[in-house]
Structures are given as structure tokens and as C-alpha cells.
């Protein structure tokens, strides 16, 4: 196996636990729509395919007009409150400086670019990432490989030299479609046994395993 040079992380459910802030903003909008709030667990199950798809699932419709109206409320509210409760999963922040000394680091997420930049900057880790690719940066979102290819091209690094890390099938499928190595994490929004069905190249059940795995890949 070739040494790896680039690690591409997903954001929500991989680096940070953002479910409460997302759920709070969704329920704020539902109240404005005259609808009952949803449990955080149910909203969490809708996360992963971008904000538009999240809203469609919450509303139970794919019609553009209500989704657009909801988004007009959601976007400024979430932008203002996206750091109220959001923080790293235990151990993640500690490993980033060491990884950044050995690898290029990037984030490819289906979340809007502005949300992603604000969260990583607000949590004090933006400096460790060479590139951030939000869901509105490319035409197609994960599981389509376009955002991965965009990242590889911008950093001039090949897919065989790259690891994609995430907590959803979208991450594994995007990695496979782009020829990258895939690592599924077991602390995010999807159960690890479910992720194993998509045949990731490796599984990490805690962040300390990630660090050990990455340094083996660099050896």
C-alpha cells in the first residue's frame, strides 16, 4: 500500500457533534411554520445529504416553494447558533495538530461552506486544514465523487495517496468512486454495524484509533 499524504474528513458526525444545534434551528423554523417540534433523534436521522434534503425530509415534501421558505428562516438562524452546543467528539481536537504535521488535511462535507467555515474557525482548528469544500462548492454532493475530485485537483494529490474519513455511507461511497481509501467512524450519526455493510477499508471506533491508523499509513 502506498503511503498516504492527504486525509479528507467529513464534518458533522465525524469531527463535530452538531446534532443539537441543527435540531434547535429546525424546530425554531417548524414553530414559525405552525408545526410541532421534532425529537432531536428524528432530525439527526435526516442529516447527511445537505441542508436542502434535510429540510425536505423534515417537511415531508420535495416541493421547492415550502423548502425555500423554510431555508430562508433556517439559514440565518443556524448561522447565528451553529456554535451554541457544537463541539468536537472527545479526542478529535487533540489529534489534529499531530496529523497536520504529517499529512495534508481537508474537509469535504455536504454542509454549506459558510456554516462549515464558521464552525471550524470558531472551534479554533481552521488553520490545520489546507482546504474546505462545502456542499455548495460543487454541483454534486457526496456520495457523488465530484467534491473529492475537486479537493484532489486543488491540492495536486492523487486518489491513491488519500484517505476519506466519515460517519455515513455517503463518505464510503464517495471514497470508493474516487479511488481513495475509506475509513468509517463509529461515533457519528450512523451505527457502525450499518456502515460495515458498505465495506469501508477500515473502521475506527474511537479517535485514538484514527491517529494510530493514520501513522501506520504514513510509515
C-alpha positions, 0 to 999 in steps of 0.5 A: 500500500502506498503511503498516504499524504492527504486525509479528507474528513467529513464534518458533522458526525465525524469531527463535530457533534452538531446534532443539537444545534441543527435540531434547535434551528429546525424546530425554531423554523417548524414553530414559525411554520405552525408545526410541532417540534421534532425529537432531536433523534428524528432530525439527526436521522435526516442529516447527511445529504445537505441542508436542502434534503434535510429540510425536505425530509423534515417537511415531508415534501420535495416541493421547492416553494415550502423548502425555500421558505423554510431555508430562508428562516433556517439559514440565518438562524443556524448561522447565528447558533451553529456554535451554541452546543457544537463541539468536537467528539472527545479526542478529535481536537487533540489529534489534529495538530499531530496529523497536520504535521504529517499529512495534508488535511481537508474537509469535504462535507455536504454542509454549506461552506459558510456554516462549515467555515464558521464552525471550524474557525470558531472551534479554533482548528481552521488553520490545520486544514489546507482546504474546505469544500462545502456542499455548495462548492460543487454541483454534486454532493457526496456520495457523488465523487465530484467534491473529492475530485475537486479537493484532489485537483486543488491540492495536486494529490492523487486518489491513491495517496488519500484517505476519506474519513466519515460517519455515513455511507455517503463518505464510503461511497464517495471514497470508493468512486474516487479511488481513495481509501475509506475509513468509517467512524463509529461515533457519528450519526450512523451505527457502525454495524450499518456502515460495515455493510458498505465495506469501508477499508477500515473502521475506527471506533474511537479517535485514538484509533484514527491517529494510530491508523493514520501513522501506520499509513504514513510509515 
